[in-house]
C-alpha cells in the first residue's frame, strides 16, 4: 500500500464511516464508499483498547500486507476503511488473510 493510496484527512475518514456501507466479521469491519478519484484508497483503524502500541502497530503492518496481497478484490473508484476488531488478537496472520479474503469474496 503506497502513501498516495491512504485516506488521511480526519473529515474524509469520519464521512466514510458515517455515510459508507459496511461489512463485518469477527476480526474486521470494512467500510466502503465510492470516490471520484479513479483509484482505490485505504484507511486502517484500531482501538487503543486492543493493546499497547507495539501490538497495534504490528496488526496495522500485517493488515497493510494483507491489503497488498488481496489487492485484486478491491475495486477502483472506491475508498475503504478497515477497522481491526478484538478477534484479530487471537488469530494468526494466515488466518487473518483467509478471513479477510472470505469476507471480500462473499460481500464485495
N, C-alpha and C positions, 0 to 999 in steps of 0.2 A: 504494500500500500504506500503510495507516494504522498508526499506532503501536500501536493496540489489537489489530491483526492480526499482531503479531510474537511469535515464541517467544523469550522472553528467558532464563528460568532455565536454568542450565547442566545441571541434572539432567534437565529435560524434553528438552533438546537431545540429550544423550547417550542417554537412554532411547529416543528416536525412532530414532536411528542404530543402536542395538544391537538393538532389537526390531521395527523397522518393515520394510516391504518396500521394494525399491528398483528403479529402472530407470536405465539409463545409456546414454550415447553418448560420443562423443569430447570433447564440451565440458562436459557436465553429468552429475551424478549426482543423482537426485531420490529422497529417502527420503519415504515417506508412511505414515501410520497414522491410524486413526480416533480421534476425540476425542468427548467428551460435551458440548461447548460450543455446539453448533448454529451454529458459524461456522467458517470456514477460517482457519488461521493459517500463517504462513510464517517460515522462517529462512533466512538466506543465509550460506554459509561459503566461505572462500577461504584457501588456504595462503599463508604468508608466503614460500614458495619461488617464487611466481609473479611476484614483482616488488616494487618499492618501494610505499609506502603510497599514492602518487598513482595508480598503476596499479590496485591492488587496490580502492581506493575508486571509481574510475571503473567498473570491472567490476561492483561491487555496485550502484552507482547505475543502471547500464544494466539490470542484472538486475531491479531493482525496477520499472523502467519496463516491461520485458517482462512481468512478472507482472501489472501493471495492464492491459496490452493484451490478454493471454490469460486474463484472469480467468474467463471463461466455461468454460474447460476444467477448472478446479479445482472439486472437489465440496465442498459444505458438510459439516460434521462431520468434517473431516479436517485433520491437521497435515502440513505439507510442509517439508522442508529441501532447499534447492537448493545443491549443492556445485559450485563452479566449477572446472573442470579446466584443464590446461595448453593444451588445444586451443582454448580461447576467446581466447587471446592472438593467434592467427594469423588470426582471422576478423573480419569487420566486424559492426557492430551489426545490420544487416538479415539477415545470415546466421545470427546467433545467434537472432533471432526465428524464422526459418524452422526451424532445427534444434530449438529447444525446442517449437515447435508440432507438428512431425512426431513427436517422441518422445511427446508428450502424446496425440496422435491414436492412435498405434499401441498404446500400453500402458495408458493410464488409461481 
